[in-house]
Each structure stands twice: as C-alpha cells, then as structure tokens.
C-alpha cells in the first residue's frame, strides 16, 4: 500500500517530466547512432532505468517542500516560546532562555544542540530576510542544501545586499541574473559561485571582514572510527597555508628508500610532533604525555585479551594503544573490574581514599559522558551534581549524582529543565520546560572477553565469576 501511495504521489511528476534525451526533434542518439526516443520505446530496461531517474528527481523536488514547512514551524515555535516566557531581565537570563529552547528543539528532533541552534538561525534568516529563497524552496526549485548555502553566504550582510545576492541567483527578472537556475547546480558549486559574487559585491571591504573573522579562529576535535580522530583548525589563510607548506617540506625531507611512511602519513606525524614535542620518537606516531584518562579492563592490561580500552573524550581504543600511552607517561588511568553478564563496572582501582574522587570516577564509568540527551561532552571537567539538591535533603550517594557538562549544569539552574532520578547503573534523565521526559543515553556495556585459559579454569572447577569480581592478582597501576 505504501509503494502504491508513493506511486500515486509521483505519477503527475513522472508523467509530466519528459527526459531531456528523449525529446522529439532534438536528434539525440545513443552510442550506436539510434535516436534515443526509439531506444526508449523499444527497450523496456532503458525505459525502466529512465523512469527510476525521473522518479528520484521527483522525490528530490518533493523533499524540498517538507524542509520549507519545517523552517516555518521552527519560526512559529520561537514565536510561541517567546510569548510564553516573561521578558528577560538581563543578558544572562536571555541567554538561559535561548539555551533552554535550543535544548528542547534538539531533544524533539533527536539532533545535537549545535544542529538545533543552526536550524533556529537558518529558520530565522529564511522567514525574515530571505523570502525569495523560502518561496523557491517551497516550490521545489532548489533543495534544502541550496537554501542553507544562501543563508550562509548572506550572513552578516545588510538587508539590501542579502536581497541583491538572493535575486541574482533566484530571480530571472533581476538585473544581470545568474546564467541558469541555481537548482541545477550541485550545492558545492552553488556555494562557490555565491561566494564569488558575495566577495565582488560586498558593501564592506575584505579588510574589515577579515578583521572580524580572525576573532572566530578555533581548533576543533571530532572522534572517528578505529581509534582515530580528526583535528582541524580555522585559521587565517596565510597561517594555514604556511603550516601546510612547512609540514609538506618537512615531510618530503624525511622521505627516502628506508622510510616506509607515505607523504600523507609523514605530514600528519610531523604536525603531531610539532604540537606534542615528541622529538624522541621521530620514526613513529607521537603520543600525548598530558593528563589523559584511560580506562583499561584488567585482562587487556595484562595483555591476555584484545578487549578495547576507553580514552576519555574519545571512546574505544586498542589495548596496545592504551598500554603504550601508560608506558609513555599518561598521568591518569584506571584498572577496571567488570560484571561478566553485562559488562557493567563493578569496581575501579584508585590511588586515593577520598570518597569524592572515587565517586567522580564511578560517575564517568556509569554515564560515559554528560547525561543530557544528545550531549557528547566526555571531558574530565564535567561537574558532579546532586539530582535532588543537598539543601532539599538529597544525599551524596551515587544514585543521587550526575556529571553534567558546564553548559547543561548551568541550564539546569537557570531554566525549567529538571533532572530525573538516577540509579547505580543508570544516569539521570531530564524533564523539559514543556513537560517532555527524556532518558539519558545508556552506555553500551558488553560482557568481557576471556582468554582460553579462563575456560580451562572454569572446567577445572575455578570460579571465573569470582575472579572477575577482583581476586585476580593484579598489580596496582
């Protein structure tokens, strides 16, 4: 039934869309010299292939309309939220109200807060400053990606300049319009053309704009698969070009018949060496000696299994990498004993008897990150917080504690977001200002991997479960 409904929706589109290669009178021909219209009539497979392409193009046009509707709904959400909230009495209160709205939108759409904040900004721009872009999106003439490009390239432009850029690409009646519809360009090419036109017609000089943009320079970190991660920097063009040129020159100088690494690998290792100062390791990948938290299963620490360790702020890493980090001088790591049935942490090794430190370590193991829905902050500076406030009779037990990041700890105390109860193995959830309940993400624990001799010990009468609870002779780190 669903496929029939989809066919009915697409039927007017596919019926009215005549393939460009099959238009009579154009004389287009296939590779064998036969006109394409003849091929399409005589070859069922060619007709089916062409119909698939036309239906996909039709779906792409249909997808633009819900995107335009989402933009309008988000704008309405902002309007209603502002009407419900009392006027902010200070910039701090206004910021707290905005953070609460972004968090609620992120939870409703199951996206990150940065994505939700970007959607709010884009919706505001399209519904207030870019009406032509919004109407073109509603008509299906451009995609959501094209609309986002238009929003990006008109950022910080005054209204007249933004309308001029918009009209150049979307209004065929504008003076000196762009050649060809913007929707026929792939978004990356549309961005390229829009950026060039913006630079040529921007009312402010590039000197002024560059001075403002320099303030936005930053370094970004994004975990990836297989024990790898991306590190990127937003820098002034000469600085970035200089780093690239010097790292390339240094990498080329290291190439030779006895150097197995490629130029790409050498360039990455060279930059890592510059940043970490690992001059004693010129032939390998540098490793940090700063304060990093590594959680290592006991068997992996002994080298008896290949079970992954955990690097705080990143996630799973190979046990060999964890052992190397420890050997190279990592300042903080934990030997973890876990429950055989489900992999939940049972006990952690510690170097201090202070209860507060042990509880914070337990929270990191239990929660894995900030417990707020969608947040992925796994840094060591997350803040221990009482679910039920101490002043209201709350205890300092693990079942009444969470470890929100600074942003969401602040959100809890400056807006209507409230935490829900926690347990020894469940992080606290939260209730939004509108009353919606959201559960915290549960770490994906898995049963530990045991070496072959453990199976032999079990068959010989050894208590493997008791061993997992902490009686194996393991030296303290």
Secondary structure, DSSP 4 states (H G I P E B T S, - for coil): -HHHHHHHHHHHHHHH---GGG-TTS--B-TTS-BHHHHHHH-HHHHHHHHHHHHHHHHHHHHHHHHHHHHHHHHHHHHHHHHHSPPPSSHHHHHHHHHHHHHHHHHHHT--HHHHHHHHHHHHHHHHT-HHHHHHHHTTSS-HHHHHHHHHHTTT--HHHHHHHHHHHH-TTSTT--SS-GGGS-HHHHHHHHHHHHHHH-SS-HHHHHHHHHTT-EEEEEE-STT-EEEEEE--HHHHHHHHHHHHHHHHHH-STT--S-HHHHHHHHHHHHHHT-TT-TTS-----S--EEEEEHHHHHTS----EEETTTEEE-HHHHHHHHHTT-SEEEEEEE-TTT--EEEE--S---HHHHHHHHHHHHHSS--STT-----TT-EEEESS-GGGT---SGGGEEEE-HHHHHHHHHSS-EE----SSS---EE-TTS-EEPPPPP---PPPPPHHHHHHHHTT--HHHIIIIIS-----
